Amino acid sequence: MPVVLGADPLTADQLLDVADGEPVRVGPSARTRMAVARNLLEGALERGDAVYGLTRRLGAGHGDAVADQAAFQRQVIRNHLGAVGEPVPAVVVRAAIAARLAHLTGGGSGARPEVADALAALLNAHVVPLVRDRGSVGAADLPQNAAVAAVLTGEGEVLRADGTAAPAAEALAAAGIRPLALAAHEALSLINTNAFALGSAAVLAARVEELAEAADRTVALALEAAALHRPSGDLGPFSAVASADRGDLGQAASAATVRELLAGSFLTAEDRERAVQDELCFRCAPQVHGALADTADALLTTVDLELEARPENPLVDTGTGTITANGNFAPVRLALDLERARIGLAHLAGIAERRIAVLSRLAARLRAADRAGMPGLLAYTAAGDLAELRALAAPVTLGAAPLSVVEDYATFAWTAAEAGHRAADLVLEVLAIEALHAASLIRGAEPAALGAGTAPLAARLVAIIDDGLPAEALVQQAAEALAG
């Protein structure tokens, strides 16, 4: 079912659907909005009004008149193709294109409906522009957006499914898409706004949610693993009573998930020997995991708000008939939420690394008897990952520096999002290492009844350990088991 851009704003969930491959269609109401806004812009062009990016040049040249519109559109895109580095993942590129499409169909840019059709055609034909990951300072993702705009006009490169590059002109021809000839102001319309930061933030929020859920699975497994080797595994910290007393929705959901995973486990037996209380890394898990899940929800809410906005400069407003300069392209709330997400991820890894340390100590006898089935120094890998996560948690959005006479502030939202994805990669690795330590202890203990949710996960992890894989493959497969 195509995602239709029409009367209602695109939601974060819909954007993620498009990023994952769903088709998109520009609806009649969106076309009407764009056409009305375009007429307003054309009127300003005919009158010769001084309008940024329409009759006047960009940046420090904003006082200079545009002499040749067609040449100016080409020049704007080519001048902004300054990104370098690694290719942006296809899912993020698609999310960014969907975000820019959502904003264009809001009518605030004054672009023609044909521009929206061209972006939709790229998405529907699964033509993915090759976009490099470095170059945006968050005052609109100019070089990344320019890479997409170049492909629309038949220039630049695209990503093949195998990760190699191909000329955009060839890819468009193969997909039956004609290169777009840009009209006045449309080069600026295509490079405006932080579409890449917004698309990346949506993808990251979904990843953060999944990591919080995976952490619930690892702590449930770790509780059982530790209790097989010592009197521990108290479930009081995960009780409804404890959660209700605090009134934190994220904590309550995390604790309820752990209880569900451990249904039928030997941990629930009333006569079982147990310690008065476990380490804080077990007892505080619902608070940490729940806070991260809440952070992901907050980030998705901000993505929804950004998708509803018209973050264009200048803003073409048909209601008032005005074309207004503004700073709505600065996604400060989004940038702050991205900072918060990385801090939450570091907390999640920090508490998981402490559980790994507990499990590793309990596994000392297994290692001494050569029965652990996995490298003991994976615990060191988790500690190294945590060190990098602490560095990644530092704020990056405060690094604004004057870039030109008029561009003297930036949010670095794209950098914050990129750092978030690196943090998510590291957190998944830490959780996989925790899961492997737990499975190793379960593997080396007398059989016991595991929980309804932990038993199948433990069986899969034990099978992975039994395969005798090298560390890289071992951790990768454990991460896949957690996600599955």
Helices and strands as residue ranges (DSSP letters): E 3-5, H 12-19, E 24-26, H 28-47, G 59-61, H 69-79, E 84-87, H 90-104, H 113-124, E 128-129, E 132-134, H 142-152, E 157-159, E 165-167, H 168-175, H 186-191, H 195-227, G 236-238, H 240-246, H 249-261, G 266-268, H 280-283, H 285-308, E 315-317, E 322-324, H 332-362, H 364-368, H 378-392, H 413-443, H 454-466, H 471-483
